Amino acid sequence: MQSDKDIKNWEQRLGDQVKRDWHNYDRYRIDLSIARDKEPWNFSGEFIYVESVSSQSAYAKIRLNRNTNAEFDLEIGSTLKTVVKEFYITNTAQAGEWIELIIGINFEYYKQFSGDEIPRSRARQVLNLTHAVANTDVAAVAQPCNSVMIKADVNNTQTAWIDFGVAAVQNSAFPLDAGEWLRVKLPNTDQVHANFEVGGEIVFIVYEV
């Protein structure tokens, strides 16, 4: 829906589009195989959208207009709306990885993500948590993190019980049935505990750093 401001400025907005020959957005793919430290990119606009990334491990940060400004994570679905005359990219060398941006003027674009899709540019690894014996607590291996998404395997047949920092006990922890998920902030993945009603079933832990 257009705002009153858009309607009042419609003639000017159309005029600006004509001057640009209706070219008001571009896609740019940033190759992450090359390490960067606040590398300048001279593209201007008023809207930056992270449309896609190559994998869950792709990771980069961006600073707008000045290389001394605060930096933002480039996460899938992230939107930055402000006047930009240039930006600066920082990333480690990541073979085969990339991030794709849409940059526009008088242009906005959003994509709806499903609830179980996490910002992939910050996700560092997927851990599998399982135990061969039913009704037995098991903890994930230790990995420092900021948050985790825990999802029960869609092939599970019974409930996986999840707890944090203490042993998971059936009927006293958080239940995850097949395909269900939850997301929590944690400093380390070893705080995730699981207890399976059926031995050998799995929950997946995607952690962000």
C-alpha positions as CSV (number, residue, x, y, z in Angstrom):
1,M,0.0,0.0,0.0
2,Q,1.3,3.4,-0.9
3,S,1.8,6.0,1.8
4,D,0.4,9.6,1.5
5,K,4.0,10.7,1.1
6,D,4.5,8.4,-1.9
7,I,1.3,9.7,-3.5
8,K,2.2,13.4,-3.0
9,N,5.6,12.8,-4.5
10,W,4.4,10.5,-7.3
11,E,5.1,12.9,-10.2
12,Q,8.6,13.5,-8.9
13,R,9.2,9.8,-8.4
14,L,8.1,9.0,-11.9
15,G,10.3,11.8,-13.2
16,D,13.3,10.4,-11.4
17,Q,12.6,6.9,-12.8
18,V,12.5,8.3,-16.4
19,K,15.8,10.1,-15.8
20,R,17.3,6.8,-14.8
21,D,15.8,5.2,-17.9
22,W,13.8,3.0,-15.5
23,H,16.9,1.5,-14.1
24,N,16.5,1.7,-10.3
25,Y,17.9,-1.6,-8.9
26,D,20.8,-4.0,-9.4
27,R,21.9,-7.3,-8.1
28,Y,25.5,-7.7,-6.9
29,R,27.1,-11.0,-6.0
30,I,30.0,-10.7,-3.5
31,D,32.5,-13.5,-4.0
32,L,33.6,-14.5,-0.5
33,S,36.6,-16.6,-1.6
34,I,38.7,-13.5,-1.3
35,A,39.3,-12.0,2.1
36,R,38.4,-8.4,2.6
37,D,38.9,-5.8,5.4
38,K,36.5,-2.9,4.9
39,E,36.8,-3.1,1.1
40,P,35.0,-0.2,-0.5
41,W,32.2,-0.8,-3.0
42,N,31.1,2.3,-4.9
43,F,27.4,1.6,-5.4
44,S,24.7,4.1,-4.3
45,G,21.1,3.6,-3.4
46,E,18.6,3.8,-0.6
47,F,17.8,0.2,-0.1
48,I,20.0,-2.9,0.4
49,Y,18.5,-6.4,0.6
50,V,20.3,-9.7,1.1
51,E,18.4,-11.9,-1.3
52,S,20.5,-15.1,-1.1
53,V,23.6,-16.8,0.1
54,S,25.6,-19.8,-1.1
55,S,25.3,-21.9,2.0
56,Q,24.8,-21.8,5.7
57,S,28.5,-21.0,6.2
58,A,28.6,-17.9,4.1
59,Y,29.5,-14.9,6.3
60,A,30.3,-11.2,5.8
61,K,29.7,-7.8,7.4
62,I,28.9,-4.4,5.9
63,R,29.5,-0.8,6.8
64,L,27.5,2.0,5.2
65,N,29.0,5.3,3.8
66,R,32.0,5.4,6.1
67,N,34.4,2.6,7.0
68,T,34.3,3.9,10.6
69,N,30.5,3.4,11.0
70,A,29.1,0.5,12.9
71,E,28.9,-2.8,10.9
72,F,26.0,-5.0,10.2
73,D,25.8,-8.8,9.5
74,L,24.8,-9.7,6.0
75,E,22.1,-12.3,6.8
76,I,19.7,-13.7,4.3
77,G,16.5,-11.5,4.4
78,S,18.3,-8.5,6.0
79,T,17.1,-5.1,4.8
80,L,19.0,-1.8,5.2
81,K,17.0,1.3,4.3
82,T,19.0,4.5,4.2
83,V,20.7,6.7,1.7
84,V,24.0,4.9,0.7
85,K,26.7,6.4,-1.4
86,E,29.1,3.5,-0.9
87,F,29.6,0.6,1.4
88,Y,32.5,-1.5,2.9
89,I,32.6,-5.3,3.0
90,T,34.6,-7.4,5.5
91,N,34.9,-11.1,5.3
92,T,37.3,-14.0,5.7
93,A,38.3,-16.1,2.7
94,Q,35.6,-18.7,2.2
95,A,36.1,-21.0,-0.8
96,G,33.1,-21.3,-3.0
97,E,30.9,-19.0,-0.9
98,W,29.0,-15.9,-2.0
99,I,26.3,-13.4,-0.9
100,E,23.9,-11.7,-3.3
101,L,22.6,-8.2,-2.7
102,I,19.8,-6.2,-4.3
103,I,20.5,-2.4,-4.2
104,G,17.9,0.1,-5.3
105,I,16.6,3.6,-5.4
106,N,12.9,4.2,-5.1
107,F,12.7,0.4,-4.9
108,E,11.8,-2.1,-2.1
109,Y,11.8,-5.9,-2.2
110,Y,11.0,-8.4,0.5
111,K,10.8,-12.1,0.4
112,Q,8.8,-14.1,2.9
113,F,10.7,-16.8,4.7
114,S,9.2,-19.8,6.5
115,G,9.4,-19.9,10.3
116,D,12.0,-22.6,10.4
117,E,14.4,-20.8,8.0
118,I,17.2,-19.1,10.0
119,P,19.5,-16.3,8.8
120,R,22.0,-18.5,7.0
121,S,24.9,-16.1,6.7
122,R,25.7,-16.4,10.4
123,A,25.0,-20.2,10.8
124,R,28.4,-21.9,11.2
125,Q,27.6,-25.6,11.4
126,V,25.0,-28.2,11.9
127,L,25.4,-30.7,14.8
128,N,23.5,-34.0,15.0
129,L,22.4,-35.0,18.5
130,T,21.3,-38.6,19.1
131,H,21.6,-41.5,21.5
132,A,21.2,-45.2,20.7
133,V,19.5,-45.9,24.0
134,A,15.9,-44.6,24.7
135,N,15.2,-42.5,27.8
136,T,18.8,-41.5,28.2
137,D,20.1,-37.9,28.5
138,V,22.7,-36.8,26.0
139,A,24.4,-33.4,25.6
140,A,25.7,-31.8,22.4
141,V,29.4,-31.4,21.9
142,A,30.8,-28.0,23.0
143,Q,30.9,-25.1,20.5
144,P,30.8,-21.4,21.5
145,C,27.7,-19.7,20.0
146,N,25.2,-16.9,20.3
147,S,22.1,-18.8,19.6
148,V,20.9,-22.2,18.3
149,M,18.0,-23.6,16.3
150,I,17.0,-27.1,17.3
151,K,14.9,-29.2,14.9
152,A,13.7,-32.7,15.3
153,D,14.3,-35.0,12.3
154,V,11.2,-35.3,10.1
155,N,11.7,-39.1,10.2
156,N,11.5,-39.3,14.0
157,T,8.6,-41.5,15.2
158,Q,8.3,-40.3,18.8
159,T,9.0,-37.2,20.9
160,A,12.5,-35.8,21.6
161,W,12.6,-34.0,25.0
162,I,14.9,-30.9,25.0
163,D,16.4,-29.0,28.0
164,F,19.2,-26.5,28.6
165,G,22.0,-26.7,31.1
166,V,20.5,-29.7,32.9
167,A,19.7,-33.3,32.0
168,A,16.6,-33.7,29.8
169,V,13.9,-35.7,31.4
170,Q,11.0,-37.1,29.5
171,N,7.7,-35.4,30.3
172,S,9.6,-32.6,32.2
173,A,11.5,-31.0,29.3
174,F,10.5,-29.2,26.1
175,P,8.9,-31.7,23.6
176,L,9.8,-31.7,19.9
177,D,7.8,-34.0,17.6
178,A,9.0,-34.8,14.1
179,G,9.8,-31.7,12.1
180,E,9.2,-29.3,15.0
181,W,11.8,-26.7,16.0
182,L,12.7,-24.1,18.5
183,R,15.3,-21.3,18.7
184,V,17.1,-20.1,21.9
185,K,20.0,-17.9,22.8
186,L,22.9,-19.8,24.3
187,P,26.6,-19.2,24.9
188,N,27.6,-22.8,24.0
189,T,26.0,-25.8,22.3
190,D,26.9,-28.1,25.1
191,Q,24.0,-26.6,27.1
192,V,21.6,-28.4,24.7
193,H,20.4,-31.7,26.2
194,A,18.1,-34.3,24.6
195,N,16.2,-37.4,25.7
196,F,14.6,-39.6,23.0
197,E,11.6,-41.8,23.5
198,V,13.1,-44.0,20.7
199,G,16.8,-44.8,20.6
200,G,18.7,-43.7,17.4
201,E,16.4,-40.8,16.5
202,I,17.9,-37.3,15.8
203,V,17.6,-33.6,16.5
204,F,19.7,-31.2,14.5
205,I,21.4,-28.2,16.1
206,V,22.3,-25.2,13.9
207,Y,24.4,-22.8,15.9
208,E,25.3,-19.2,15.2
209,V,28.4,-17.3,16.3
